[in-house]
Amino acid sequence: MPPDHEQREALRAPPARPFVMHQRWGNLLFLHWSFDPKVIQATLPAGLQVDTFEGRAWVGVVPFEMRGIRPRFCPPVPGVSDFLEMNLRTYVHDSNGAPGVWFYSLDCDQPLAVRVARAFFHLPYHHARMSLKISAEGMLRYRSQRRSDDHESAIDYRLGTTVRHARRDTLEYFLAERYLLYALAPSGLHTGRVHHAPYPLVNAEVAEWDTRLFALAGLPEPARAPEHVLGSPGVKVRVWALEKTGL
């Protein structure tokens, strides 16, 4: 059953149970390509259905900065709490219509974060060499090379300054307003919740992009420019522990 408006809106509220972690996400870029839903459905685990907008599935490359990551009652740790991350994701729902994110991969330059995320959140993190330089003109030059791969991804972008929020029933809302993730553990499918203020969204100018993550995930690699580009200066985030779905 596809998600309805009420299900999408309901997940914007934080769960009643205590959260476990603080994070800040900054300088986000969302690059998206559309796909035939059948192609994406074939890559998903049992219990998940591809979520579509106007009949198309969407897969995104999202580079950003992770800052101030720490357990709820602990201070940030220098050299550990700040790192770079780039994920490859698509959009899904379960049989009850709960909309969320499915991650094909999450590349990160902090090896401890990779180990913790794999062990406790069952997410497909990979250690990568990554860098982010910001020019005097405000161009962000993002570089990433997975340790197991010889290709360096280069993404250059500049974020706009006029902020807006996603309007309901738009593609921006479908892509950005996601507060639930799905993860596959040995014991079955789990969900994880996050909460943050609605993304402050901006236009983004992209001078260079890369699609290597698609190939590494076994997906068809797009031979075209991103069909949808979006940016955000960032949000403060609270994270909840995983819960088993029973699926």
DAJO-V21013 format. One record per residue. RES is the residue in one small letter. SS is DSSP state (a for helix, b for strand, c for the rest). PHI is phi as a letter, one per 20 degrees, with the letter a starting at -180 (999 if undefined). D_LAST is the distance of its C-alpha to the last C-alpha in Angstrom with 2 decimals. Layout:
RES SS PHI D_LAST
RES SS PHI D_LAST
//
This chain:
m c 999 14.80
p c f 16.65
p c f 17.34
d c d 20.56
h a g 23.26
e a f 22.36
q a f 18.80
r a f 20.36
e a f 23.12
a a f 21.17
l c f 19.50
r c f 23.06
a c e 23.64
p c f 22.91
p c f 20.49
a c f 22.52
r c f 21.62
p c f 23.83
f c e 23.31
v c d 23.85
m b b 25.58
h b d 28.21
q b b 28.59
r b c 30.88
w b d 30.17
g b c 33.42
n b l 35.06
l b e 31.94
l b c 32.25
f b d 29.70
l b d 30.48
h b c 28.48
w b c 28.69
s b e 27.32
f b c 25.72
d c f 25.04
p a g 21.41
k a f 21.10
v a f 22.07
i a f 19.39
q a g 16.58
a c f 17.54
t c e 16.86
l c e 13.26
p c f 10.20
a c g 7.90
g c o 5.86
l c d 9.04
q b d 12.39
v b f 15.70
d c e 17.48
t c c 21.14
f b c 24.48
e c l 27.12
g c n 25.40
r b c 25.05
a b e 22.38
w b c 23.61
v b c 23.53
g b c 25.38
v b d 27.35
v b c 27.79
p b e 30.44
f b a 31.31
e b d 32.66
m b d 30.67
r b c 33.08
g b m 33.32
i b f 29.94
r b a 30.05
p b f 28.35
r c g 29.00
f c d 32.13
c c c 33.53
p c f 35.90
p c f 35.30
v c d 36.40
p c g 38.88
g c n 37.82
v c c 34.17
s c e 33.08
d c c 34.18
f b a 33.03
l b d 32.23
e b b 28.90
m b b 28.04
n b d 24.59
l b d 23.40
r b b 20.64
t b c 19.25
y b c 17.67
v b b 14.32
h b b 12.23
d c e 8.83
s c f 9.09
n c e 10.82
g c n 13.19
a c f 12.85
p b f 15.03
g b b 14.97
v b d 16.23
w b d 15.08
f b e 17.71
y b f 19.16
s b a 21.62
l b c 23.42
d b e 26.99
c b b 28.86
d c e 32.34
q c d 31.67
p a f 30.64
l a f 29.70
a a f 27.29
v a f 25.70
r a f 25.27
v a f 23.96
a a f 21.38
r a f 20.11
a a f 20.12
f a d 18.80
f a d 16.79
h c l 15.56
l c d 17.18
p c f 19.33
y b f 22.67
h b c 25.93
h b f 29.40
a b b 31.95
r b e 35.57
m b c 35.67
s b b 38.44
l b c 39.16
k b c 42.73
i b d 43.95
s c f 47.29
a c f 50.05
e c e 49.14
g c n 45.56
m c e 43.96
l b e 40.92
r b d 40.93
y b d 37.55
r b c 37.41
s b b 34.57
q b c 34.59
r b f 31.71
r c g 33.19
s c e 32.10
d c c 33.57
d c e 37.17
h c e 36.61
e c d 37.24
s b e 35.59
a b c 37.99
i b c 37.09
d b d 39.94
y b b 39.53
r b c 41.30
l b e 39.72
g c f 41.55
t c d 42.79
t c e 42.29
v c e 39.13
r b b 37.08
h c c 33.70
a c f 31.28
r c e 31.96
r c g 29.34
d c m 28.64
t c d 29.90
l a f 28.45
e a g 29.22
y a f 27.07
f a g 24.13
l a e 24.43
a a e 25.52
e c e 23.91
r c c 20.50
y c c 19.46
l b b 15.78
l b c 14.44
y b d 11.25
a b c 11.52
l b d 10.19
a b d 11.29
p c g 12.09
s c e 9.76
g b p 6.61
l b f 5.92
h b c 8.32
t b d 10.58
g b c 14.33
r b d 17.04
v b c 20.65
h b c 23.60
h c b 26.91
a c f 29.61
p c g 29.24
y c g 30.30
p c f 34.07
l b e 34.15
v b c 37.11
n c f 38.24
a b c 38.34
e b e 40.84
v b d 39.48
a b e 42.18
e b b 40.06
w c c 36.44
d c b 34.53
t c c 31.69
r a g 31.43
l a f 27.85
f a f 26.77
a a f 28.46
l a f 27.05
a c e 23.48
g c m 24.41
l c e 24.66
p c g 27.82
e c e 30.24
p c f 31.78
a c d 35.54
r c b 36.21
a c f 36.48
p c g 33.56
e c e 33.20
h b b 32.33
v b c 33.63
l b b 33.09
g b c 33.94
s b b 33.72
p b f 35.90
g b p 32.93
v b b 31.26
k b e 30.74
v b c 27.10
r b d 25.32
v b c 22.04
w c d 19.51
a c f 17.57
l c f 13.91
e b c 11.39
k b f 8.07
t c e 5.37
g c n 3.80
l c e 0.00
//
